[in-house]
């Protein structure tokens, strides 16, 4: 086994888990987790939506997400290239945003599919995003006749996943 194989695999796993933390941080409204994904000086460009620092993006998206009924982020098809303490990745993202009908004129759901092009660095002994370009490949908005949210799904620490991990002796 080549000498760099194990460190490269460990870096790729850490980066994959950081991407999962990004989704979890947004969907469970865990701001500290969402901040932790970005280097403090990270630059992000959500092409036509937001451009600035990573933490400022989290602040901006927080206000938008608070008005929604629910939202769900998934990342798939992740390609990662590692070179020592730096890396780059392309990850496909699907985001579903359900707008609270009490906040808008009618029930609305937006489904966006795109990609994150991330540059990574090691910072304080962990992998963080140094820069991100978000590209939207396709987006659709529609008005569903029934837009219900499951009672068990929560956007805070009352979500069943927190109790699940705690019962197993883990914390996230």
C-alpha positions, 0 to 999 in steps of 0.5 A: 500500500503506498505511503500516502494512501491511508492519509489520503483516505482519512482526509477524504473521509473527514471531508465527506463528514464535514459536507454531511455536517454542513447539511445537518447544521442547516437542516437542524438549525445548528448554527455552530455546526454550520459555522464549523464547516468554513474557515473563518476567512472562507470566501463563498459564491452562491452564484447570483444568490450570495457572495462573501464570507462563509460565516456571513453566508450562514447568517444570511441563510439562517434568516431565510431558513427561519421563515420556511416550514422545512428544508432538506439538503443532500449531498451525493456524487462527491469527488475529492482530490487531496494534496497534503493539507489542501484538497478540492472537491465537487459534490452534487447537492439537492435542496428542497425548500418548503415555504411556510404557507402562513408566511406566504400567499400559498404553499410553495416548494422549491427543488434545486439541484446543483454542485458545490466546488470547494477548496479545502484546507487543514485548519486547527487539525480539521478539514474546512472549506476555504472557498466555495462556488455553488452552481445551480444546474436545475431548479423548479418551484411549484405549489403542491396541493398538500405540503405537510411536515412530519411531526417527528422531524424537527429543526432543533435539538428536539429532533429524534437524531439527537436522542438517537446519537446520545443513547448510543454514547455519541454526540454530534 
